[in-house]
């Protein structure tokens, strides 16, 4: 089956690709070794054409999985945990304390959105006299999300976690989002040792708030992301210049600046840069709305874990110069507060989730602003293929929001320098930290074109054997 192979002699490790294989989202990798079955990440598919996979049965019975190792709390890495638990998983979910706290927030929000969407679809289908591809019920409920919390088992960076059967896991700082990790799984049998490194999502150096990614270390096999494996980012130092120009142009036009933003890291980094621009008086002192209860709750987790800040952020917090509390910043928790934003006269900055416009309050703000030529929709994050955000940023002149077609008359802008993902050259640089050449590199977590391009580039650059697995491929490692 696909990459499946049987090698003679030595240790046998089965590696299975249940998601993020020639796609960006749905991260799920299964390792079977020494009678132990471990799942690395359990993410939700977000690409429109792949969402049906969220409803499928897990390729292995959840009750037969011994442990989950979670790289970080983005929905495409943790978003199917409630379904996994609902269908029988009872093991531990190992991750950093910050990831556990943030994942709980994100999963509850996801469940709430799915409950609302299911009810909305049910009413619409009744009105239109048709049925959808799936029952008009949520994929999982808030009760299912709550059931995940007791299973979290916090770990510290650099401290081995004993999973039993001669298998340990070590979490290191990925520098991607708050609490994010790369994970090295080490298995020992009959005096032999094998190490598999899971990159999760690799961050970038010199980003605000977070420390740089830890070195890749030692590994026999590597699963590496390739979200930006076919390109090189614009210089990050230009981010604030672009942001200032876009905001000032929107203010001159008399419109709002609507920013779809991920609740984890992107919203906090955006506030950091806005605060910098305000301190330097490079933009008008506009009212700025963080209209995302999830982002607000996650920001509080940042405050509770100062040990994860880089030196500059720690210094700012100690000096009471927090970018999460600048003049004009309004954090809107309630629906009533969110709706009241539409009554604001003049320009305002509106930051709301979700980052790819797949749900949440951003859709309501798009309804109010996307057909107004004086307004600006600013994208500061990756837009996966098939998402509403991707359609807008790709230049669609008409999009469907809440079941109705809307003309895209607002100015559409995108700033790429915010990316929390390493680009092609940064990924190669991170991999160069390996102490010895790996036996095999598996390129995952990228659209097919990006994964294939990075596979070829990596092989040309290093000479290492590399492949880009397909969905549900299996390989037996020696």
C-alpha positions as a Markdown table, in Angstrom:
| # | Residue | x | y | z |
|---|---|---|---|---|
| 1 | Unk | 0.0 | 0.0 | 0.0 |
| 2 | Unk | 1.7 | 3.2 | -1.2 |
| 3 | Unk | 5.0 | 3.5 | 0.7 |
| 4 | Unk | 4.5 | 0.2 | 2.6 |
| 5 | Unk | 7.5 | -1.9 | 2.6 |
| 6 | Unk | 8.9 | -4.8 | 4.7 |
| 7 | Unk | 12.5 | -4.7 | 5.7 |
| 8 | Unk | 14.4 | -7.8 | 6.9 |
| 9 | Unk | 15.8 | -8.1 | 10.4 |
| 10 | Unk | 16.2 | -5.5 | 13.1 |
| 11 | Unk | 13.7 | -3.3 | 14.7 |
| 12 | Unk | 10.3 | -2.9 | 13.0 |
| 13 | Unk | 8.4 | 0.4 | 13.3 |
| 14 | Unk | 5.2 | 1.0 | 11.4 |
| 15 | Unk | 4.5 | 4.6 | 10.4 |
| 16 | Unk | 1.1 | 5.5 | 9.0 |
| 17 | Unk | 0.0 | 8.8 | 7.5 |
| 18 | Unk | -3.5 | 9.6 | 8.5 |
| 19 | Unk | -3.5 | 13.3 | 7.6 |
| 20 | Unk | -1.4 | 16.3 | 6.4 |
| 21 | Unk | -0.1 | 14.1 | 3.6 |
| 22 | Unk | 0.0 | 16.2 | 0.5 |
| 23 | Unk | -2.4 | 18.6 | 2.3 |
| 24 | Unk | -1.8 | 21.3 | 4.8 |
| 25 | Unk | -4.3 | 20.4 | 7.5 |
| 26 | Unk | -5.6 | 17.3 | 9.3 |
| 27 | Unk | -2.2 | 16.4 | 11.0 |
| 28 | Unk | -2.3 | 12.8 | 12.2 |
| 29 | Unk | 0.6 | 10.3 | 12.2 |
| 30 | Unk | 0.5 | 6.9 | 13.8 |
| 31 | Unk | 3.6 | 5.0 | 15.1 |
| 32 | Unk | 3.4 | 1.3 | 16.1 |
| 33 | Unk | 6.5 | 0.0 | 17.8 |
| 34 | Unk | 7.2 | -2.6 | 20.6 |
| 35 | Unk | 3.4 | -3.3 | 20.8 |
| 36 | Unk | 2.7 | 0.4 | 21.5 |
| 37 | Unk | 0.5 | 2.6 | 19.3 |
| 38 | Unk | 1.1 | 6.3 | 19.5 |
| 39 | Unk | -0.7 | 9.1 | 17.6 |
| 40 | Unk | 1.2 | 12.3 | 16.9 |
| 41 | Unk | -1.3 | 15.1 | 16.6 |
| 42 | Unk | -5.0 | 14.6 | 15.9 |
| 43 | Unk | -6.0 | 17.5 | 13.7 |
| 44 | Unk | -9.1 | 18.7 | 11.9 |
| 45 | Unk | -9.2 | 19.0 | 8.1 |
| 46 | Unk | -10.0 | 22.5 | 7.0 |
| 47 | Unk | -9.7 | 22.4 | 3.2 |
| 48 | Unk | -13.2 | 22.4 | 1.9 |
| 49 | Unk | -12.6 | 19.4 | -0.4 |
| 50 | Unk | -11.1 | 17.3 | 2.4 |
| 51 | Unk | -13.6 | 18.1 | 5.2 |
| 52 | Unk | -15.4 | 14.8 | 4.6 |
| 53 | Unk | -12.5 | 13.1 | 6.1 |
| 54 | Unk | -13.3 | 14.6 | 9.5 |
| 55 | Unk | -16.5 | 12.5 | 9.5 |
| 56 | Unk | -14.8 | 9.2 | 8.5 |
| 57 | Unk | -14.0 | 6.5 | 11.1 |
| 58 | Unk | -10.4 | 6.7 | 12.4 |
| 59 | Unk | -8.2 | 4.3 | 10.4 |
| 60 | Unk | -7.4 | 2.6 | 13.7 |
| 61 | Unk | -9.8 | 2.1 | 16.7 |
| 62 | Unk | -9.3 | 5.0 | 19.1 |
| 63 | Unk | -9.5 | 2.6 | 22.0 |
| 64 | Unk | -6.4 | 0.8 | 20.7 |
| 65 | Unk | -4.3 | 4.0 | 20.8 |
| 66 | Unk | -2.1 | 4.1 | 23.9 |
| 67 | Unk | -1.1 | 7.8 | 23.8 |
| 68 | Unk | -1.3 | 11.1 | 21.8 |
| 69 | Unk | 1.6 | 13.4 | 21.5 |
| 70 | Unk | 0.5 | 16.9 | 20.6 |
| 71 | Unk | 2.9 | 19.3 | 18.9 |
| 72 | Unk | 0.7 | 22.4 | 19.4 |
| 73 | Unk | -2.8 | 23.8 | 19.8 |
| 74 | Unk | -3.7 | 24.9 | 16.3 |
| 75 | Unk | -7.0 | 23.3 | 15.2 |
| 76 | Unk | -5.4 | 21.4 | 12.3 |
| 77 | Unk | -3.3 | 19.6 | 14.9 |
| 78 | Unk | -5.7 | 19.1 | 17.8 |
| 79 | Unk | -9.2 | 19.6 | 16.4 |
| 80 | Unk | -10.2 | 16.0 | 16.2 |
| 81 | Unk | -9.3 | 15.1 | 19.8 |
| 82 | Unk | -12.9 | 15.4 | 21.0 |
| 83 | Unk | -14.0 | 12.9 | 18.3 |
| 84 | Unk | -11.1 | 10.6 | 19.2 |
| 85 | Unk | -12.1 | 10.6 | 22.9 |
| 86 | Unk | -15.8 | 10.3 | 22.1 |
| 87 | Unk | -15.0 | 7.2 | 20.0 |
| 88 | Unk | -13.0 | 5.5 | 22.8 |
| 89 | Unk | -9.5 | 6.9 | 23.4 |
| 90 | Unk | -8.7 | 6.8 | 27.1 |
| 91 | Unk | -4.9 | 7.3 | 27.1 |
| 92 | Unk | -2.8 | 10.4 | 28.0 |
| 93 | Unk | -2.4 | 13.4 | 25.7 |
| 94 | Unk | 1.2 | 14.7 | 26.2 |
| 95 | Unk | 2.0 | 18.3 | 25.4 |
| 96 | Unk | 3.4 | 21.4 | 27.1 |
| 97 | Unk | 1.2 | 23.1 | 29.8 |
| 98 | Unk | 0.6 | 26.1 | 27.6 |
| 99 | Unk | -0.5 | 23.9 | 24.7 |
| 100 | Unk | -2.9 | 22.0 | 27.0 |
| 101 | Unk | -4.5 | 25.2 | 28.2 |
| 102 | Unk | -4.8 | 26.8 | 24.8 |
| 103 | Unk | -6.0 | 23.5 | 23.2 |
| 104 | Unk | -8.9 | 23.4 | 25.7 |
| 105 | Unk | -9.9 | 26.9 | 24.7 |
| 106 | Unk | -9.7 | 26.2 | 21.0 |
| 107 | Unk | -11.5 | 22.9 | 21.2 |
| 108 | Unk | -14.4 | 24.4 | 23.2 |
| 109 | Unk | -14.7 | 27.2 | 20.6 |
| 110 | Unk | -14.6 | 24.7 | 17.7 |
| 111 | Unk | -17.3 | 22.7 | 19.3 |
| 112 | Unk | -19.5 | 25.7 | 19.9 |
| 113 | Unk | -19.0 | 26.8 | 16.3 |
| 114 | Unk | -19.9 | 23.3 | 15.0 |
| 115 | Unk | -23.0 | 23.3 | 17.1 |
| 116 | Unk | -24.1 | 26.6 | 15.7 |
| 117 | Unk | -23.2 | 25.7 | 12.2 |
| 118 | Unk | -25.1 | 22.4 | 12.4 |
| 119 | Unk | -28.2 | 24.2 | 13.6 |
| 120 | Unk | -27.8 | 26.9 | 10.9 |
| 121 | Unk | -27.5 | 24.2 | 8.2 |
| 122 | Unk | -30.4 | 22.2 | 9.6 |
| 123 | Unk | -32.7 | 25.3 | 9.2 |
| 124 | Unk | -31.3 | 26.2 | 5.8 |
| 125 | Unk | -31.8 | 22.6 | 4.5 |
| 126 | Unk | -35.3 | 22.5 | 5.8 |
| 127 | Unk | -36.0 | 25.9 | 4.1 |
| 128 | Unk | -34.5 | 24.7 | 0.9 |
| 129 | Unk | -36.0 | 21.2 | 1.1 |
| 130 | Unk | -32.7 | 19.3 | 0.7 |
| 131 | Unk | -30.2 | 17.3 | 2.7 |
| 132 | Unk | -26.5 | 17.9 | 3.1 |
| 133 | Unk | -23.7 | 15.4 | 2.7 |
| 134 | Unk | -23.7 | 14.7 | 6.4 |
| 135 | Unk | -26.4 | 14.7 | 9.1 |
| 136 | Unk | -27.2 | 18.1 | 10.4 |
| 137 | Unk | -25.5 | 17.4 | 13.7 |
| 138 | Unk | -22.1 | 18.8 | 15.0 |
| 139 | Unk | -19.0 | 16.7 | 14.5 |
| 140 | Unk | -18.6 | 16.9 | 18.2 |
| 141 | Unk | -20.2 | 18.9 | 21.0 |
| 142 | Unk | -18.9 | 21.2 | 23.8 |
| 143 | Unk | -19.5 | 18.2 | 26.2 |
| 144 | Unk | -17.2 | 16.1 | 23.9 |
| 145 | Unk | -14.6 | 18.9 | 24.0 |
| 146 | Unk | -14.8 | 19.1 | 27.8 |
| 147 | Unk | -14.1 | 15.3 | 28.0 |
| 148 | Unk | -10.6 | 15.9 | 26.5 |
| 149 | Unk | -9.3 | 18.1 | 29.3 |
| 150 | Unk | -8.8 | 15.4 | 32.0 |
| 151 | Unk | -6.5 | 13.5 | 29.6 |
| 152 | Unk | -3.9 | 16.3 | 29.1 |
| 153 | Unk | -0.6 | 15.4 | 30.7 |
| 154 | Unk | 1.8 | 18.5 | 30.7 |
| 155 | Unk | 5.4 | 18.1 | 29.9 |
| 156 | Unk | 8.5 | 20.3 | 30.0 |
| 157 | Unk | 10.8 | 21.1 | 27.1 |
| 158 | Unk | 13.8 | 18.8 | 27.1 |
| 159 | Unk | 12.5 | 16.3 | 29.6 |
| 160 | Unk | 12.0 | 12.7 | 28.3 |
| 161 | Unk | 8.5 | 11.3 | 28.7 |
| 162 | Unk | 8.4 | 7.5 | 29.3 |
| 163 | Unk | 5.6 | 6.0 | 27.2 |
| 164 | Unk | 6.4 | 2.5 | 28.3 |
| 165 | Unk | 7.6 | -0.5 | 26.2 |
| 166 | Unk | 11.1 | 1.1 | 25.7 |
| 167 | Unk | 9.6 | 4.2 | 24.0 |
| 168 | Unk | 10.2 | 7.8 | 25.1 |
| 169 | Unk | 9.3 | 11.2 | 23.7 |
| 170 | Unk | 11.1 | 14.5 | 24.0 |
| 171 | Unk | 9.5 | 17.8 | 23.4 |
| 172 | Unk | 11.6 | 20.8 | 22.2 |
| 173 | Unk | 10.7 | 24.4 | 21.4 |
| 174 | Unk | 9.4 | 24.7 | 17.8 |
| 175 | Unk | 9.2 | 28.5 | 17.9 |
| 176 | Unk | 6.0 | 28.3 | 15.9 |
| 177 | Unk | 3.3 | 29.4 | 18.4 |
| 178 | Unk | 3.1 | 29.7 | 22.1 |
| 179 | Unk | 4.0 | 26.3 | 23.7 |
| 180 | Unk | 4.6 | 24.6 | 20.3 |
| 181 | Unk | 7.0 | 21.6 | 20.1 |
| 182 | Unk | 8.9 | 19.4 | 17.8 |
| 183 | Unk | 8.8 | 15.8 | 19.1 |
| 184 | Unk | 11.5 | 13.1 | 19.0 |
| 185 | Unk | 10.1 | 9.6 | 19.6 |
| 186 | Unk | 12.9 | 7.2 | 20.7 |
| 187 | Unk | 12.3 | 3.4 | 20.6 |
| 188 | Unk | 14.7 | 0.8 | 22.0 |
| 189 | Unk | 14.5 | -2.9 | 21.3 |
| 190 | Unk | 17.2 | -5.6 | 21.8 |
| 191 | Unk | 20.0 | -3.0 | 22.1 |
| 192 | Unk | 18.9 | -1.1 | 19.0 |
| 193 | Unk | 17.7 | 2.5 | 19.1 |
| 194 | Unk | 15.7 | 4.4 | 16.5 |
| 195 | Unk | 14.6 | 8.1 | 16.7 |
| 196 | Unk | 11.8 | 9.7 | 14.7 |
| 197 | Unk | 11.6 | 13.4 | 14.7 |
| 198 | Unk | 8.2 | 15.1 | 14.1 |
| 199 | Unk | 8.7 | 18.7 | 13.2 |
| 200 | Unk | 5.1 | 19.8 | 13.8 |
| 201 | Unk | 5.2 | 23.3 | 12.4 |
| 202 | Unk | 8.6 | 24.9 | 12.5 |
| 203 | Unk | 8.8 | 28.6 | 13.4 |
| 204 | Unk | 11.1 | 31.3 | 12.4 |
| 205 | Unk | 14.0 | 33.1 | 14.0 |
| 206 | Unk | 13.8 | 36.6 | 15.4 |
| 207 | Unk | 10.0 | 36.6 | 15.7 |
| 208 | Unk | 8.5 | 38.7 | 18.5 |
| 209 | Unk | 7.3 | 37.2 | 21.7 |
| 210 | Unk | 8.8 | 33.7 | 21.2 |
| 211 | Unk | 12.2 | 32.1 | 21.4 |
| 212 | Unk | 13.8 | 30.8 | 18.2 |
| 213 | Unk | 13.2 | 27.1 | 17.3 |
| 214 | Unk | 15.5 | 24.6 | 19.0 |
| 215 | Unk | 18.0 | 22.7 | 16.8 |
| 216 | Unk | 16.7 | 19.6 | 15.1 |
| 217 | Unk | 19.1 | 17.4 | 17.1 |
| 218 | Unk | 19.4 | 13.6 | 16.5 |
| 219 | Unk | 17.1 | 11.5 | 14.4 |
| 220 | Unk | 17.1 | 8.5 | 12.1 |
| 221 | Unk | 13.8 | 9.5 | 10.4 |
| 222 | Unk | 12.2 | 12.9 | 10.0 |
| 223 | Unk | 8.7 | 14.1 | 9.2 |
| 224 | Unk | 9.0 | 17.7 | 8.2 |
| 225 | Unk | 6.4 | 20.2 | 7.3 |
| 226 | Unk | 6.4 | 22.0 | 3.9 |
| 227 | Unk | 3.6 | 24.6 | 4.2 |
| 228 | Unk | 6.0 | 27.1 | 2.6 |
| 229 | Unk | 8.4 | 24.5 | 1.1 |
| 230 | Unk | 8.2 | 26.0 | -2.4 |
| 231 | Unk | 8.9 | 29.6 | -1.6 |
| 232 | Unk | 11.0 | 32.1 | 0.4 |
| 233 | Unk | 9.3 | 34.7 | 2.7 |
| 234 | Unk | 9.6 | 38.4 | 2.2 |
| 235 | Unk | 12.0 | 40.1 | 4.8 |
| 236 | Unk | 10.2 | 40.2 | 8.1 |
| 237 | Unk | 11.6 | 43.7 | 8.9 |
| 238 | Unk | 9.2 | 45.1 | 6.3 |
| 239 | Unk | 6.1 | 43.9 | 8.2 |
| 240 | Unk | 5.5 | 47.1 | 10.2 |
| 241 | Unk | 6.1 | 49.3 | 7.1 |
| 242 | Unk | 3.5 | 47.4 | 5.1 |
| 243 | Unk | 1.1 | 47.4 | 7.9 |
| 244 | Unk | 1.4 | 51.1 | 8.4 |
| 245 | Unk | 0.9 | 51.8 | 4.7 |
| 246 | Unk | -2.3 | 49.7 | 4.5 |
| 247 | Unk | -3.8 | 51.2 | 7.7 |
| 248 | Unk | -3.0 | 54.8 | 6.7 |
| 249 | Unk | -4.5 | 54.2 | 3.2 |
| 250 | Unk | -7.7 | 52.7 | 4.7 |
| 251 | Unk | -8.1 | 55.6 | 7.1 |
| 252 | Unk | -7.7 | 58.1 | 4.2 |
| 253 | Unk | -10.5 | 56.3 | 2.4 |
| 254 | Unk | -12.7 | 56.4 | 5.6 |
| 255 | Unk | -13.1 | 52.7 | 5.9 |
| 256 | Unk | -12.5 | 49.9 | 8.4 |
| 257 | Unk | -9.5 | 47.5 | 8.4 |
| 258 | Unk | -10.9 | 44.0 | 8.8 |
| 259 | Unk | -8.3 | 41.4 | 9.7 |
| 260 | Unk | -9.1 | 37.7 | 9.7 |
| 261 | Unk | -6.6 | 36.3 | 12.3 |
| 262 | Unk | -5.8 | 33.1 | 14.0 |
| 263 | Unk | -6.6 | 33.3 | 17.7 |
| 264 | Unk | -3.3 | 31.7 | 18.7 |
| 265 | Unk | -0.1 | 33.6 | 18.1 |
| 266 | Unk | -1.2 | 35.6 | 15.0 |
| 267 | Unk | -3.6 | 37.9 | 17.0 |
| 268 | Unk | -1.0 | 38.4 | 19.7 |
| 269 | Unk | 1.8 | 39.1 | 17.2 |
| 270 | Unk | -0.5 | 41.5 | 15.4 |
| 271 | Unk | -1.2 | 43.4 | 18.6 |
| 272 | Unk | 2.6 | 43.5 | 19.2 |
| 273 | Unk | 3.2 | 45.2 | 15.9 |
| 274 | Unk | 0.3 | 47.6 | 16.2 |
| 275 | Unk | 1.6 | 48.7 | 19.6 |
| 276 | Unk | 5.0 | 49.3 | 18.0 |
| 277 | Unk | 3.5 | 51.5 | 15.3 |
| 278 | Unk | 1.4 | 53.4 | 17.8 |
| 279 | Unk | 4.5 | 54.0 | 20.0 |
| 280 | Unk | 6.3 | 55.3 | 17.0 |
| 281 | Unk | 3.3 | 57.4 | 15.9 |
| 282 | Unk | 3.3 | 55.8 | 12.5 |
| 283 | Unk | -0.4 | 55.2 | 12.4 |
| 284 | Unk | -3.4 | 57.1 | 13.8 |
| 285 | Unk | -4.5 | 56.1 | 17.3 |
| 286 | Unk | -7.6 | 54.2 | 16.0 |
| 287 | Unk | -9.8 | 52.1 | 18.2 |
| 288 | Unk | -8.7 | 48.5 | 17.8 |
| 289 | Unk | -11.1 | 45.6 | 18.4 |
| 290 | Unk | -9.9 | 42.2 | 19.3 |
| 291 | Unk | -13.2 | 40.6 | 18.5 |
| 292 | Unk | -12.5 | 37.1 | 19.4 |
| 293 | Unk | -13.3 | 35.6 | 22.8 |
| 294 | Unk | -10.9 | 32.7 | 22.0 |
| 295 | Unk | -8.0 | 35.1 | 21.2 |
| 296 | Unk | -8.8 | 37.0 | 24.4 |
| 297 | Unk | -8.7 | 33.9 | 26.5 |
| 298 | Unk | -5.5 | 32.7 | 24.8 |
| 299 | Unk | -3.9 | 36.1 | 25.5 |
| 300 | Unk | -4.5 | 35.5 | 29.2 |
| 301 | Unk | -2.6 | 32.2 | 28.9 |
| 302 | Unk | 0.4 | 34.2 | 27.5 |
| 303 | Unk | 0.3 | 36.3 | 30.6 |
| 304 | Unk | 0.4 | 33.2 | 32.8 |
| 305 | Unk | 3.5 | 31.6 | 31.1 |
| 306 | Unk | 6.2 | 34.3 | 31.1 |
| 307 | Unk | 8.8 | 31.6 | 31.0 |
| 308 | Unk | 8.0 | 31.1 | 27.3 |
| 309 | Unk | 8.7 | 34.7 | 26.3 |
| 310 | Unk | 11.9 | 35.7 | 24.5 |
| 311 | Unk | 14.2 | 38.3 | 26.2 |
| 312 | Unk | 12.7 | 41.3 | 24.5 |
| 313 | Unk | 9.1 | 40.4 | 25.3 |
| 314 | Unk | 10.1 | 39.5 | 28.9 |
| 315 | Unk | 11.7 | 42.9 | 29.3 |
| 316 | Unk | 8.6 | 44.7 | 27.9 |
| 317 | Unk | 6.3 | 42.9 | 30.3 |
| 318 | Unk | 8.5 | 43.6 | 33.3 |
| 319 | Unk | 8.5 | 47.3 | 32.3 |
| 320 | Unk | 4.7 | 47.2 | 32.1 |
| 321 | Unk | 4.8 | 47.9 | 28.3 |
| 322 | Unk | 2.5 | 45.0 | 27.4 |
| 323 | Unk | 1.4 | 44.9 | 23.8 |
| 324 | Unk | -1.8 | 43.3 | 25.1 |
| 325 | Unk | -2.9 | 46.4 | 26.9 |
| 326 | Unk | -2.4 | 49.6 | 24.8 |
| 327 | Unk | -4.6 | 52.7 | 24.7 |
| 328 | Unk | -7.6 | 52.2 | 22.3 |
| 329 | Unk | -7.5 | 48.4 | 22.4 |
| 330 | Unk | -11.0 | 47.0 | 23.1 |
| 331 | Unk | -11.4 | 43.3 | 23.8 |
| 332 | Unk | -15.0 | 42.3 | 23.0 |
| 333 | Unk | -16.2 | 39.1 | 24.6 |
| 334 | Unk | -20.0 | 39.2 | 24.2 |
| 335 | Unk | -22.0 | 39.0 | 21.0 |
| 336 | Unk | -23.7 | 42.3 | 21.8 |
| 337 | Unk | -20.3 | 44.0 | 22.0 |
| 338 | Unk | -19.3 | 42.4 | 18.7 |
| 339 | Unk | -22.5 | 43.7 | 17.0 |
| 340 | Unk | -22.0 | 47.2 | 18.4 |
| 341 | Unk | -18.8 | 47.5 | 16.4 |
| 342 | Unk | -20.9 | 48.0 | 13.2 |
| 343 | Unk | -22.2 | 51.2 | 14.7 |
| 344 | Unk | -18.8 | 52.8 | 15.0 |
| 345 | Unk | -18.4 | 55.9 | 12.8 |
| 346 | Unk | -15.0 | 56.4 | 11.1 |
| 347 | Unk | -12.2 | 53.9 | 10.7 |
| 348 | Unk | -11.5 | 51.1 | 13.1 |
| 349 | Unk | -9.2 | 48.1 | 13.2 |
| 350 | Unk | -11.3 | 44.9 | 13.6 |
| 351 | Unk | -9.3 | 41.7 | 14.4 |
| 352 | Unk | -11.5 | 38.6 | 14.4 |
| 353 | Unk | -11.3 | 34.8 | 13.8 |
| 354 | Unk | -11.2 | 32.5 | 12.1 |
| 355 | Unk | -7.9 | 33.2 | 10.3 |
| 356 | Unk | -9.0 | 31.4 | 7.1 |
| 357 | Unk | -12.6 | 32.8 | 7.3 |
| 358 | Unk | -14.0 | 29.3 | 7.8 |
| 359 | Unk | -16.2 | 30.3 | 10.7 |
| 360 | Unk | -16.5 | 32.6 | 13.7 |
| 361 | Unk | -17.2 | 36.4 | 14.0 |
| 362 | Unk | -15.0 | 37.3 | 11.0 |
| 363 | Unk | -17.8 | 36.2 | 8.7 |
| 364 | Unk | -20.2 | 38.7 | 10.2 |
| 365 | Unk | -17.6 | 41.5 | 9.8 |
| 366 | Unk | -17.0 | 40.4 | 6.2 |
| 367 | Unk | -20.8 | 40.6 | 5.5 |
| 368 | Unk | -20.7 | 44.2 | 6.9 |
| 369 | Unk | -17.6 | 45.4 | 5.1 |
| 370 | Unk | -16.6 | 43.3 | 2.1 |
| 371 | Unk | -18.9 | 45.1 | -0.3 |
| 372 | Unk | -17.8 | 48.5 | 0.8 |
| 373 | Unk | -15.1 | 50.0 | -1.5 |
| 374 | Unk | -13.7 | 52.2 | 1.3 |
| 375 | Unk | -12.9 | 49.3 | 3.5 |
| 376 | Unk | -9.9 | 47.0 | 3.5 |
| 377 | Unk | -9.7 | 43.2 | 4.2 |
| 378 | Unk | -6.2 | 42.5 | 5.4 |
| 379 | Unk | -4.9 | 38.9 | 5.5 |
| 380 | Unk | -1.9 | 38.2 | 7.7 |
| 381 | Unk | -1.9 | 34.4 | 7.6 |
| 382 | Unk | -1.8 | 31.4 | 5.3 |
| 383 | Unk | -5.0 | 30.7 | 3.4 |
| 384 | Unk | -5.4 | 27.0 | 2.7 |
| 385 | Unk | -6.8 | 25.8 | -0.6 |
| 386 | Unk | -10.6 | 25.7 | -0.7 |
| 387 | Unk | -11.2 | 28.1 | 2.2 |
| 388 | Unk | -13.2 | 31.3 | 2.0 |
| 389 | Unk | -10.0 | 33.3 | 2.8 |
| 390 | Unk | -8.2 | 31.7 | -0.1 |
| 391 | Unk | -11.0 | 32.6 | -2.5 |
| 392 | Unk | -11.0 | 36.2 | -1.4 |
| 393 | Unk | -7.2 | 36.7 | -1.4 |
| 394 | Unk | -7.0 | 34.9 | -4.8 |
| 395 | Unk | -9.2 | 37.7 | -6.3 |
| 396 | Unk | -12.7 | 36.3 | -6.4 |
| 397 | Unk | -15.1 | 39.1 | -7.2 |
| 398 | Unk | -18.0 | 37.3 | -5.5 |
| 399 | Unk | -18.0 | 34.9 | -2.5 |
| 400 | Unk | -20.6 | 33.0 | -0.6 |
| 401 | Unk | -20.9 | 34.0 | 3.1 |
| 402 | Unk | -23.7 | 32.6 | 5.4 |
| 403 | Unk | -25.4 | 31.1 | 2.4 |
| 404 | Unk | -25.6 | 34.3 | 0.4 |
| 405 | Unk | -23.4 | 35.7 | -2.4 |
| 406 | Unk | -21.5 | 38.9 | -1.7 |
| 407 | Unk | -19.6 | 41.1 | -4.0 |
| 408 | Unk | -16.0 | 41.7 | -3.1 |
| 409 | Unk | -15.6 | 45.5 | -3.5 |
| 410 | Unk | -13.4 | 46.1 | -0.5 |
| 411 | Unk | -9.6 | 46.5 | -1.0 |
| 412 | Unk | -7.9 | 43.1 | -0.4 |
| 413 | Unk | -4.4 | 43.2 | 1.0 |
| 414 | Unk | -2.0 | 40.5 | 2.3 |
| 415 | Unk | 1.1 | 40.8 | 4.4 |
| 416 | Unk | 3.2 | 37.7 | 4.2 |
| 417 | Unk | 5.9 | 38.5 | 6.7 |
| 418 | Unk | 3.7 | 37.5 | 9.7 |
| 419 | Unk | 4.0 | 33.8 | 8.8 |
| 420 | Unk | 4.8 | 31.6 | 11.8 |
| 421 | Unk | 6.0 | 28.9 | 9.4 |
| 422 | Unk | 9.6 | 28.5 | 8.3 |
| 423 | Unk | 10.0 | 28.9 | 4.5 |
| 424 | Unk | 12.0 | 26.6 | 2.2 |
| 425 | Unk | 15.4 | 27.9 | 3.1 |
| 426 | Unk | 14.6 | 28.2 | 6.8 |
| 427 | Unk | 13.4 | 24.6 | 6.8 |
| 428 | Unk | 16.6 | 23.4 | 5.3 |
| 429 | Unk | 18.5 | 25.5 | 7.8 |
| 430 | Unk | 16.6 | 23.9 | 10.7 |
| 431 | Unk | 17.2 | 20.4 | 9.2 |
| 432 | Unk | 20.9 | 21.1 | 8.9 |
| 433 | Unk | 21.0 | 21.1 | 12.7 |
| 434 | Unk | 20.7 | 17.2 | 12.6 |
| 435 | Unk | 23.8 | 15.7 | 14.1 |
| 436 | Unk | 24.0 | 13.1 | 11.2 |
| 437 | Unk | 22.2 | 12.5 | 7.9 |
| 438 | Unk | 18.8 | 10.9 | 8.4 |
| 439 | Unk | 17.9 | 7.5 | 6.8 |
| 440 | Unk | 14.7 | 9.1 | 5.3 |
| 441 | Unk | 12.8 | 12.3 | 5.3 |
| 442 | Unk | 9.1 | 12.3 | 4.9 |
| 443 | Unk | 7.7 | 15.7 | 3.6 |
| 444 | Unk | 4.3 | 16.4 | 5.0 |
| 445 | Unk | 2.0 | 19.3 | 5.9 |
| 446 | Unk | 2.0 | 21.1 | 2.6 |
| 447 | Unk | -0.2 | 21.3 | -0.5 |
| 448 | Unk | 0.9 | 18.7 | -3.0 |
| 449 | Unk | 2.9 | 21.1 | -5.2 |
| 450 | Unk | 4.7 | 22.6 | -2.2 |
| 451 | Unk | 5.5 | 19.1 | -0.7 |
| 452 | Unk | 6.8 | 17.8 | -4.0 |
| 453 | Unk | 8.9 | 20.9 | -4.6 |
| 454 | Unk | 10.4 | 20.8 | -1.1 |
| 455 | Unk | 11.1 | 17.0 | -1.5 |
| 456 | Unk | 13.1 | 17.6 | -4.7 |
| 457 | Unk | 14.8 | 20.7 | -3.3 |
| 458 | Unk | 15.9 | 19.0 | -0.1 |
| 459 | Unk | 17.3 | 16.0 | -2.0 |
| 460 | Unk | 19.2 | 18.2 | -4.4 |
| 461 | Unk | 20.6 | 20.3 | -1.6 |
| 462 | Unk | 21.5 | 17.5 | 0.9 |
| 463 | Unk | 21.5 | 14.2 | -1.0 |
| 464 | Unk | 19.2 | 12.8 | 1.6 |
| 465 | Unk | 16.5 | 10.3 | 0.5 |
| 466 | Unk | 13.1 | 12.1 | 0.8 |
| 467 | Unk | 9.5 | 11.3 | -0.1 |
| 468 | Unk | 6.1 | 12.9 | 0.0 |
| 469 | Unk | 3.6 | 10.3 | 1.3 |
| 470 | Unk | 0.0 | 10.1 | 0.3 |
| 471 | Unk | -3.0 | 9.9 | 2.6 |
| 472 | Unk | -3.2 | 6.6 | 4.4 |
| 473 | Unk | 0.2 | 5.5 | 3.2 |
| 474 | Unk | 2.1 | 3.1 | 5.5 |
| 475 | Unk | 5.9 | 2.4 | 5.7 |
| 476 | Unk | 7.7 | 0.0 | 7.9 |
| 477 | Unk | 11.0 | 1.5 | 9.2 |
| 478 | Unk | 13.9 | -0.7 | 10.1 |
